[in-house]
Amino acid sequence: MASTNKHTRVPFNGTAEQAKKLDEALKTFKEVPGGLMPALQKAQEIYGYLPIEVQTKVAEALDISLEEVFGVATFYSQFTLNPSGKYKIGICLGTACYVKGAGSLVDKFHEILDIKAGECTADGKFSLVETRCIGCCGLAPVITVNEDVYGKLTPSQVADIIKKY
């Protein structure tokens, strides 16, 4: 089932304190050659992710194009453009998990939460990530919800796991 959720973008809700921290940090990166990477790292440290509002602030402060900022933010896997939910669901797609049916778990989470991997529910409660091996191959297929590990799962168990949180 394809995701039809039109509200997966969680509204940006940065605080004045976060903005002040970022403004102060960006002053130190303006004259540094290659300052964009550390500026984005600091921005993500402050906000937890890099929404367009933060990318725009970085671009303006460093006097570079928003396209350049976006290009770097989307090229490097350390950066995320979406917030993480209160409960971060990781679905292992390593070989053992994949062979044991992790793909059907992904489909079930998509269906129930109406989000894709890398997205967050509109209420900010759940986010979904596809991971590689997490070292629990004997329990395949495996998911994590924050620090909790669930193994030997079937799609019929997904709704009950979501209900716990």
C-alpha positions as protocol buffer text, in pm:
chain_id: "A"
residue {
  index: 1
  type: MET
  ca { x: 0 y: 0 z: 0 }
}
residue {
  index: 2
  type: ALA
  ca { x: 149 y: 333 z: -101 }
}
residue {
  index: 3
  type: SER
  ca { x: 175 y: 611 z: 153 }
}
residue {
  index: 4
  type: THR
  ca { x: -95 y: 872 z: 109 }
}
residue {
  index: 5
  type: ASN
  ca { x: -18 y: 1086 z: 412 }
}
residue {
  index: 6
  type: LYS
  ca { x: -1 y: 1448 z: 303 }
}
residue {
  index: 7
  type: HIS
  ca { x: 108 y: 1567 z: 650 }
}
residue {
  index: 8
  type: THR
  ca { x: 438 y: 1386 z: 704 }
}
residue {
  index: 9
  type: ARG
  ca { x: 631 y: 1712 z: 730 }
}
residue {
  index: 10
  type: VAL
  ca { x: 635 y: 1799 z: 1096 }
}
residue {
  index: 11
  type: PRO
  ca { x: 608 y: 2178 z: 1132 }
}
residue {
  index: 12
  type: PHE
  ca { x: 935 y: 2347 z: 1226 }
}
residue {
  index: 13
  type: ASN
  ca { x: 923 y: 2462 z: 1588 }
}
residue {
  index: 14
  type: GLY
  ca { x: 1266 y: 2599 z: 1665 }
}
residue {
  index: 15
  type: THR
  ca { x: 1304 y: 2808 z: 1977 }
}
residue {
  index: 16
  type: ALA
  ca { x: 1459 y: 3150 z: 2025 }
}
residue {
  index: 17
  type: GLU
  ca { x: 1730 y: 2985 z: 2235 }
}
residue {
  index: 18
  type: GLN
  ca { x: 1817 y: 2746 z: 1951 }
}
residue {
  index: 19
  type: ALA
  ca { x: 1826 y: 3034 z: 1702 }
}
residue {
  index: 20
  type: LYS
  ca { x: 2060 y: 3229 z: 1928 }
}
residue {
  index: 21
  type: LYS
  ca { x: 2294 y: 2929 z: 1967 }
}
residue {
  index: 22
  type: LEU
  ca { x: 2301 y: 2878 z: 1593 }
}
residue {
  index: 23
  type: ASP
  ca { x: 2363 y: 3247 z: 1520 }
}
residue {
  index: 24
  type: GLU
  ca { x: 2659 y: 3249 z: 1760 }
}
residue {
  index: 25
  type: ALA
  ca { x: 2802 y: 2929 z: 1612 }
}
residue {
  index: 26
  type: LEU
  ca { x: 2763 y: 3047 z: 1253 }
}
residue {
  index: 27
  type: LYS
  ca { x: 2973 y: 3358 z: 1324 }
}
residue {
  index: 28
  type: THR
  ca { x: 3270 y: 3130 z: 1396 }
}
residue {
  index: 29
  type: PHE
  ca { x: 3227 y: 2936 z: 1068 }
}
residue {
  index: 30
  type: LYS
  ca { x: 3185 y: 3231 z: 830 }
}
residue {
  index: 31
  type: GLU
  ca { x: 3556 y: 3290 z: 776 }
}
residue {
  index: 32
  type: VAL
  ca { x: 3666 y: 2927 z: 806 }
}
residue {
  index: 33
  type: PRO
  ca { x: 3757 y: 2760 z: 476 }
}
residue {
  index: 34
  type: GLY
  ca { x: 3529 y: 2459 z: 443 }
}
residue {
  index: 35
  type: GLY
  ca { x: 3308 y: 2594 z: 721 }
}
residue {
  index: 36
  type: LEU
  ca { x: 2986 y: 2456 z: 575 }
}
residue {
  index: 37
  type: MET
  ca { x: 3035 y: 2101 z: 707 }
}
residue {
  index: 38
  type: PRO
  ca { x: 3103 y: 2202 z: 1068 }
}
residue {
  index: 39
  type: ALA
  ca { x: 2824 y: 2461 z: 1046 }
}
residue {
  index: 40
  type: LEU
  ca { x: 2575 y: 2194 z: 940 }
}
residue {
  index: 41
  type: GLN
  ca { x: 2704 y: 1957 z: 1208 }
}
residue {
  index: 42
  type: LYS
  ca { x: 2653 y: 2225 z: 1472 }
}
residue {
  index: 43
  type: ALA
  ca { x: 2309 y: 2314 z: 1336 }
}
residue {
  index: 44
  type: GLN
  ca { x: 2201 y: 1950 z: 1349 }
}
residue {
  index: 45
  type: GLU
  ca { x: 2342 y: 1921 z: 1701 }
}
residue {
  index: 46
  type: ILE
  ca { x: 2127 y: 2219 z: 1805 }
}
residue {
  index: 47
  type: TYR
  ca { x: 1803 y: 2126 z: 1625 }
}
residue {
  index: 48
  type: GLY
  ca { x: 1836 y: 1749 z: 1584 }
}
residue {
  index: 49
  type: TYR
  ca { x: 1785 y: 1774 z: 1208 }
}
residue {
  index: 50
  type: LEU
  ca { x: 1823 y: 2024 z: 921 }
}
residue {
  index: 51
  type: PRO
  ca { x: 1486 y: 2158 z: 807 }
}
residue {
  index: 52
  type: ILE
  ca { x: 1475 y: 2411 z: 525 }
}
residue {
  index: 53
  type: GLU
  ca { x: 1445 y: 2696 z: 776 }
}
residue {
  index: 54
  type: VAL
  ca { x: 1780 y: 2601 z: 933 }
}
residue {
  index: 55
  type: GLN
  ca { x: 1945 y: 2540 z: 597 }
}
residue {
  index: 56
  type: THR
  ca { x: 1834 y: 2888 z: 487 }
}
residue {
  index: 57
  type: LYS
  ca { x: 1981 y: 3043 z: 802 }
}
residue {
  index: 58
  type: VAL
  ca { x: 2314 y: 2862 z: 739 }
}
residue {
  index: 59
  type: ALA
  ca { x: 2320 y: 2973 z: 374 }
}
residue {
  index: 60
  type: GLU
  ca { x: 2256 y: 3336 z: 463 }
}
residue {
  index: 61
  type: ALA
  ca { x: 2510 y: 3342 z: 746 }
}
residue {
  index: 62
  type: LEU
  ca { x: 2785 y: 3185 z: 535 }
}
residue {
  index: 63
  type: ASP
  ca { x: 2688 y: 3386 z: 226 }
}
residue {
  index: 64
  type: ILE
  ca { x: 2648 y: 3078 z: 7 }
}
residue {
  index: 65
  type: SER
  ca { x: 2354 y: 2949 z: -193 }
}
residue {
  index: 66
  type: LEU
  ca { x: 2077 y: 2745 z: -39 }
}
residue {
  index: 67
  type: GLU
  ca { x: 2137 y: 2495 z: -320 }
}
residue {
  index: 68
  type: GLU
  ca { x: 2495 y: 2439 z: -199 }
}
residue {
  index: 69
  type: VAL
  ca { x: 2378 y: 2389 z: 159 }
}
residue {
  index: 70
  type: PHE
  ca { x: 2104 y: 2149 z: 47 }
}
residue {
  index: 71
  type: GLY
  ca { x: 2351 y: 1960 z: -172 }
}
residue {
  index: 72
  type: VAL
  ca { x: 2586 y: 1898 z: 117 }
}
residue {
  index: 73
  type: ALA
  ca { x: 2302 y: 1820 z: 361 }
}
residue {
  index: 74
  type: THR
  ca { x: 2159 y: 1556 z: 126 }
}
residue {
  index: 75
  type: PHE
  ca { x: 2491 y: 1410 z: 11 }
}
residue {
  index: 76
  type: TYR
  ca { x: 2628 y: 1309 z: 351 }
}
residue {
  index: 77
  type: SER
  ca { x: 2440 y: 1039 z: 542 }
}
residue {
  index: 78
  type: GLN
  ca { x: 2526 y: 1197 z: 877 }
}
residue {
  index: 79
  type: PHE
  ca { x: 2270 y: 1469 z: 806 }
}
residue {
  index: 80
  type: THR
  ca { x: 1895 y: 1431 z: 822 }
}
residue {
  index: 81
  type: LEU
  ca { x: 1632 y: 1666 z: 686 }
}
residue {
  index: 82
  type: ASN
  ca { x: 1353 y: 1515 z: 892 }
}
residue {
  index: 83
  type: PRO
  ca { x: 1305 y: 1508 z: 1268 }
}
residue {
  index: 84
  type: SER
  ca { x: 1310 y: 1182 z: 1457 }
}
residue {
  index: 85
  type: GLY
  ca { x: 995 y: 1083 z: 1633 }
}
residue {
  index: 86
  type: LYS
  ca { x: 974 y: 1026 z: 2005 }
}
residue {
  index: 87
  type: TYR
  ca { x: 990 y: 658 z: 1913 }
}
residue {
  index: 88
  type: LYS
  ca { x: 1244 y: 577 z: 1644 }
}
residue {
  index: 89
  type: ILE
  ca { x: 1158 y: 246 z: 1477 }
}
residue {
  index: 90
  type: GLY
  ca { x: 1451 y: 78 z: 1307 }
}
residue {
  index: 91
  type: ILE
  ca { x: 1379 y: -213 z: 1076 }
}
residue {
  index: 92
  type: CYS
  ca { x: 1682 y: -428 z: 1006 }
}
residue {
  index: 93
  type: LEU
  ca { x: 1726 y: -509 z: 639 }
}
residue {
  index: 94
  type: GLY
  ca { x: 2052 y: -698 z: 681 }
}
residue {
  index: 95
  type: THR
  ca { x: 2079 y: -1028 z: 494 }
}
residue {
  index: 96
  type: ALA
  ca { x: 1939 y: -1256 z: 766 }
}
residue {
  index: 97
  type: CYS
  ca { x: 1647 y: -1024 z: 843 }
}
residue {
  index: 98
  type: TYR
  ca { x: 1572 y: -962 z: 478 }
}
residue {
  index: 99
  type: VAL
  ca { x: 1570 y: -1334 z: 396 }
}
residue {
  index: 100
  type: LYS
  ca { x: 1339 y: -1397 z: 694 }
}
residue {
  index: 101
  type: GLY
  ca { x: 1081 y: -1142 z: 578 }
}
residue {
  index: 102
  type: ALA
  ca { x: 1184 y: -795 z: 695 }
}
residue {
  index: 103
  type: GLY
  ca { x: 1044 y: -650 z: 372 }
}
residue {
  index: 104
  type: SER
  ca { x: 692 y: -745 z: 477 }
}
residue {
  index: 105
  type: LEU
  ca { x: 752 y: -574 z: 813 }
}
residue {
  index: 106
  type: VAL
  ca { x: 852 y: -255 z: 630 }
}
residue {
  index: 107
  type: ASP
  ca { x: 531 y: -275 z: 428 }
}
residue {
  index: 108
  type: LYS
  ca { x: 320 y: -323 z: 743 }
}
residue {
  index: 109
  type: PHE
  ca { x: 480 y: -26 z: 922 }
}
residue {
  index: 110
  type: HIS
  ca { x: 423 y: 187 z: 609 }
}
residue {
  index: 111
  type: GLU
  ca { x: 59 y: 78 z: 602 }
}
residue {
  index: 112
  type: ILE
  ca { x: -14 y: 140 z: 971 }
}
residue {
  index: 113
  type: LEU
  ca { x: 190 y: 457 z: 1030 }
}
residue {
  index: 114
  type: ASP
  ca { x: 138 y: 599 z: 680 }
}
residue {
  index: 115
  type: ILE
  ca { x: 502 y: 709 z: 656 }
}
residue {
  index: 116
  type: LYS
  ca { x: 800 y: 594 z: 456 }
}
residue {
  index: 117
  type: ALA
  ca { x: 1152 y: 526 z: 579 }
}
residue {
  index: 118
  type: GLY
  ca { x: 1316 y: 853 z: 680 }
}
residue {
  index: 119
  type: GLU
  ca { x: 985 y: 1017 z: 768 }
}
residue {
  index: 120
  type: CYS
  ca { x: 815 y: 1107 z: 1093 }
}
residue {
  index: 121
  type: THR
  ca { x: 445 y: 1091 z: 1172 }
}
residue {
  index: 122
  type: ALA
  ca { x: 275 y: 1430 z: 1172 }
}
residue {
  index: 123
  type: ASP
  ca { x: 227 y: 1411 z: 1550 }
}
residue {
  index: 124
  type: GLY
  ca { x: 604 y: 1359 z: 1599 }
}
residue {
  index: 125
  type: LYS
  ca { x: 547 y: 1030 z: 1779 }
}
residue {
  index: 126
  type: PHE
  ca { x: 706 y: 777 z: 1539 }
}
residue {
  index: 127
  type: SER
  ca { x: 982 y: 784 z: 1283 }
}
residue {
  index: 128
  type: LEU
  ca { x: 1089 y: 497 z: 1064 }
}
residue {
  index: 129
  type: VAL
  ca { x: 1439 y: 405 z: 949 }
}
residue {
  index: 130
  type: GLU
  ca { x: 1567 y: 111 z: 751 }
}
residue {
  index: 131
  type: THR
  ca { x: 1891 y: -13 z: 903 }
}
residue {
  index: 132
  type: ARG
  ca { x: 2153 y: -269 z: 819 }
}
residue {
  index: 133
  type: CYS
  ca { x: 2261 y: -553 z: 1043 }
}
residue {
  index: 134
  type: ILE
  ca { x: 2218 y: -475 z: 1413 }
}
residue {
  index: 135
  type: GLY
  ca { x: 2384 y: -797 z: 1529 }
}
residue {
  index: 136
  type: CYS
  ca { x: 2077 y: -998 z: 1626 }
}
residue {
  index: 137
  type: CYS
  ca { x: 2074 y: -1231 z: 1326 }
}
residue {
  index: 138
  type: GLY
  ca { x: 1953 y: -1527 z: 1533 }
}
residue {
  index: 139
  type: LEU
  ca { x: 1634 y: -1332 z: 1606 }
}
residue {
  index: 140
  type: ALA
  ca { x: 1566 y: -1235 z: 1243 }
}
residue {
  index: 141
  type: PRO
  ca { x: 1367 y: -1045 z: 1140 }
}
residue {
  index: 142
  type: VAL
  ca { x: 1441 y: -777 z: 1398 }
}
residue {
  index: 143
  type: ILE
  ca { x: 1324 y: -424 z: 1469 }
}
residue {
  index: 144
  type: THR
  ca { x: 1420 y: -176 z: 1736 }
}
residue {
  index: 145
  type: VAL
  ca { x: 1202 y: 87 z: 1897 }
}
residue {
  index: 146
  type: ASN
  ca { x: 1450 y: 325 z: 2055 }
}
residue {
  index: 147
  type: GLU
  ca { x: 1652 y: 81 z: 2271 }
}
residue {
  index: 148
  type: ASP
  ca { x: 1395 y: -202 z: 2276 }
}
residue {
  index: 149
  type: VAL
  ca { x: 1464 y: -499 z: 2046 }
}
residue {
  index: 150
  type: TYR
  ca { x: 1191 y: -719 z: 1898 }
}
residue {
  index: 151
  type: GLY
  ca { x: 1282 y: -1037 z: 1713 }
}
residue {
  index: 152
  type: LYS
  ca { x: 1129 y: -1322 z: 1516 }
}
residue {
  index: 153
  type: LEU
  ca { x: 855 y: -1087 z: 1405 }
}
residue {
  index: 154
  type: THR
  ca { x: 568 y: -1130 z: 1166 }
}
residue {
  index: 155
  type: PRO
  ca { x: 358 y: -853 z: 1012 }
}
residue {
  index: 156
  type: SER
  ca { x: 65 y: -954 z: 1235 }
}
residue {
  index: 157
  type: GLN
  ca { x: 265 y: -840 z: 1542 }
}
residue {
  index: 158
  type: VAL
  ca { x: 337 y: -488 z: 1417 }
}
residue {
  index: 159
  type: ALA
  ca { x: 10 y: -325 z: 1530 }
}
residue {
  index: 160
  type: ASP
  ca { x: 53 y: -456 z: 1885 }
}
residue {
  index: 161
  type: ILE
  ca { x: 409 y: -324 z: 1903 }
}
residue {
  index: 162
  type: ILE
  ca { x: 295 y: 20 z: 1789 }
}
residue {
  index: 163
  type: LYS
  ca { x: 15 y: 18 z: 2047 }
}
residue {
  index: 164
  type: LYS
  ca { x: 271 y: -29 z: 2328 }
}
residue {
  index: 165
  type: TYR
  ca { x: 412 y: 315 z: 2252 }
}
